[in-house]
Amino acid sequence: MPRLPIPSNPLDIINALRVLPPMARDVARMAKSTDVLNDVAKATAALPELREEMARVAKATEEISKIDARMANIEAAMPVLVEVQQHLSTLPDVMVRLQEQLDELSRGLEGLQASLQPIGRLADRVPGGRRAARMAAEQAAAD
């Protein structure tokens, strides 16, 4: 460390000592002003980790657009689904009416079959009638 020259003139020493108190105040102010730099350093130490987290969040939010598109498709299909649901709600009543009609048709066919039996017996007596019945039976067996 270099040695500082000692002033030989006592007036120079007095003038130098007068500068020390304001200089000390300025140094104290600078120290106080730079204290905040420690806090800034602590706060900015987390920035790399924060940057990584933000990148992870950004990647995760990319999926939102895909989900949003899917939701839009579902939303677009909703009116059709509601209409189908309304039609499906009437299905049990329609099925009951259809069963009633089938039952009625079955009864009508049974009555028709019963009324045709005398005609069938008469057809068997007509020449060639038994042959037609035999051919019908053979055809049914072949199917």
Summary of the structure (lengths in Angstrom):
residues: 143
radius of gyration: 53.6
end to end distance: 122.0
largest distance: 165.0
contacts: 244
relative contact order: 0.03
helix: 89%
strand: 0%
